[in-house]
Amino acid sequence: MLVRVVNIVDLMRLWPPDKHPHGMTADHFEELITLDKDVIFAFHGYPGAIHQILYGRPNPGRFHVRG
């Protein structure tokens, strides 16, 4: 089993660029976080905050936030 770890220091990078100046383009997002794999976020805040930031990204059911 392969696991990819992506450490995101600036959560605003998860927004699209039209929502935040630090936002990540769809192509860059898909490059780092693939479209077809489950994603687990270990987050020290409220899970709803991450879900709100990821709203509109493809295949939202694959995002699992543990806060």
C-alpha positions, -999 to 999 in steps of 0.1 A, spaced: 0 0 0 13 34 -9 6 65 11 12 101 1 16 127 28 10 163 20 17 188 47 -3 219 42 9 248 63 -13 275 48 -49 262 47 -58 291 24 -39 272 -4 -68 248 -5 -92 275 -17 -95 281 -55 -76 312 -66 -108 331 -73 -117 327 -36 -84 336 -20 -51 351 -32 -31 321 -20 -56 297 -36 -44 267 -56 -55 261 -92 -75 230 -101 -45 216 -120 -21 220 -91 -47 207 -66 -52 176 -87 -15 171 -90 -10 171 -52 -43 155 -42 -55 131 -69 -91 129 -81 -97 92 -73 -81 85 -40 -95 90 -5 -80 119 15 -77 120 52 -71 153 69 -57 153 104 -68 187 115 -67 204 149 -98 225 143 -134 219 134 -139 194 105 -165 216 90 -139 243 84 -120 220 60 -152 208 43 -161 245 37 -127 252 22 -129 221 -1 -165 229 -12 -166 227 -50 -135 205 -54 -142 173 -74 -155 142 -58 -161 156 -23 -171 123 -8 -134 112 -7 -124 138 18 -124 126 54 -116 151 82 -105 140 117 -104 170 140 
